[in-house]
Amino acid sequence: MDKEQLISMIHFLEERGKESERDNRELKELVNELRDIKKQDMQNQSDLMESIERLTNQIAELSEQNKVLEQEVDNLLP
């Protein structure tokens, strides 16, 4: 290998190193974005589960109230 080829190879490797650093930086940013998205998804899931629990409790309460009202109606009818 002559001097020009070595210089060319060094420049190529320097460029490749810079590209690799850029790729790594972009991948780290992507990983951070994905972590943030996952955290938000987990929070949304938790919020939804809490809402489902509240709604389930409300349905149970309304069902009990409905039974009481039905009994009262039955008692009022001859």
C-alpha beads as a LAMMPS data file, in Angstrom:
LAMMPS data file: protein, C-alpha beads

78 atoms
77 bonds

1 atom types
1 bond types

-500.0 500.0 xlo xhi
-500.0 500.0 ylo yhi
-500.0 500.0 zlo zhi

Masses

1 110.0

Atoms # bond

1 1 1 0.000 0.000 0.000
2 1 1 1.396 3.359 -0.922
3 1 1 1.150 6.625 0.995
4 1 1 -1.923 7.888 -0.922
5 1 1 -3.798 4.684 -0.277
6 1 1 -2.980 4.852 3.437
7 1 1 -4.144 8.467 3.619
8 1 1 -7.302 7.558 1.772
9 1 1 -7.903 4.634 4.132
10 1 1 -7.361 6.861 7.179
11 1 1 -9.860 9.419 5.860
12 1 1 -12.338 6.653 5.155
13 1 1 -11.946 5.265 8.693
14 1 1 -12.290 8.745 10.213
15 1 1 -15.521 9.296 8.281
16 1 1 -16.781 5.882 9.253
17 1 1 -15.988 6.665 12.909
18 1 1 -17.962 9.924 12.680
19 1 1 -20.873 8.119 11.040
20 1 1 -20.758 5.488 13.759
21 1 1 -20.851 8.180 16.455
22 1 1 -23.846 9.811 14.744
23 1 1 -25.589 6.450 14.458
24 1 1 -24.951 5.722 18.141
25 1 1 -26.235 9.160 19.152
26 1 1 -29.377 8.697 17.047
27 1 1 -29.943 5.231 18.508
28 1 1 -29.581 6.581 22.050
29 1 1 -32.108 9.315 21.260
30 1 1 -34.480 6.713 19.818
31 1 1 -34.109 4.508 22.905
32 1 1 -34.882 7.503 25.125
33 1 1 -37.945 8.352 23.036
34 1 1 -39.127 4.749 23.229
35 1 1 -38.639 4.738 27.008
36 1 1 -40.704 7.918 27.284
37 1 1 -43.419 6.411 25.096
38 1 1 -43.433 3.249 27.212
39 1 1 -43.711 5.280 30.425
40 1 1 -46.631 7.225 28.966
41 1 1 -48.290 4.009 27.775
42 1 1 -47.880 2.469 31.224
43 1 1 -49.411 5.573 32.817
44 1 1 -52.289 5.495 30.333
45 1 1 -52.861 1.822 31.066
46 1 1 -52.850 2.499 34.795
47 1 1 -55.316 5.373 34.350
48 1 1 -57.573 3.165 32.242
49 1 1 -57.509 0.383 34.830
50 1 1 -58.453 2.866 37.553
51 1 1 -61.311 4.160 35.393
52 1 1 -62.517 0.617 34.753
53 1 1 -62.418 -0.103 38.480
54 1 1 -64.432 3.038 39.274
55 1 1 -66.974 2.232 36.571
56 1 1 -67.278 -1.350 37.785
57 1 1 -67.951 -0.090 41.308
58 1 1 -70.543 2.380 40.009
59 1 1 -72.286 -0.384 38.066
60 1 1 -72.371 -2.568 41.184
61 1 1 -73.839 0.288 43.218
62 1 1 -76.422 1.086 40.558
63 1 1 -77.363 -2.588 40.313
64 1 1 -77.955 -2.706 44.070
65 1 1 -80.012 0.482 43.931
66 1 1 -82.004 -0.978 41.040
67 1 1 -82.760 -4.126 43.064
68 1 1 -83.961 -2.020 45.997
69 1 1 -86.176 0.036 43.704
70 1 1 -87.594 -3.097 42.078
71 1 1 -88.435 -4.487 45.519
72 1 1 -90.127 -1.242 46.500
73 1 1 -92.145 -1.249 43.268
74 1 1 -93.121 -4.888 43.873
75 1 1 -94.224 -3.980 47.407
76 1 1 -96.335 -1.076 46.118
77 1 1 -98.112 -3.143 43.487
78 1 1 -100.985 -5.381 44.635

Bonds

1 1 1 2
2 1 2 3
3 1 3 4
4 1 4 5
5 1 5 6
6 1 6 7
7 1 7 8
8 1 8 9
9 1 9 10
10 1 10 11
11 1 11 12
12 1 12 13
13 1 13 14
14 1 14 15
15 1 15 16
16 1 16 17
17 1 17 18
18 1 18 19
19 1 19 20
20 1 20 21
21 1 21 22
22 1 22 23
23 1 23 24
24 1 24 25
25 1 25 26
26 1 26 27
27 1 27 28
28 1 28 29
29 1 29 30
30 1 30 31
31 1 31 32
32 1 32 33
33 1 33 34
34 1 34 35
35 1 35 36
36 1 36 37
37 1 37 38
38 1 38 39
39 1 39 40
40 1 40 41
41 1 41 42
42 1 42 43
43 1 43 44
44 1 44 45
45 1 45 46
46 1 46 47
47 1 47 48
48 1 48 49
49 1 49 50
50 1 50 51
51 1 51 52
52 1 52 53
53 1 53 54
54 1 54 55
55 1 55 56
56 1 56 57
57 1 57 58
58 1 58 59
59 1 59 60
60 1 60 61
61 1 61 62
62 1 62 63
63 1 63 64
64 1 64 65
65 1 65 66
66 1 66 67
67 1 67 68
68 1 68 69
69 1 69 70
70 1 70 71
71 1 71 72
72 1 72 73
73 1 73 74
74 1 74 75
75 1 75 76
76 1 76 77
77 1 77 78
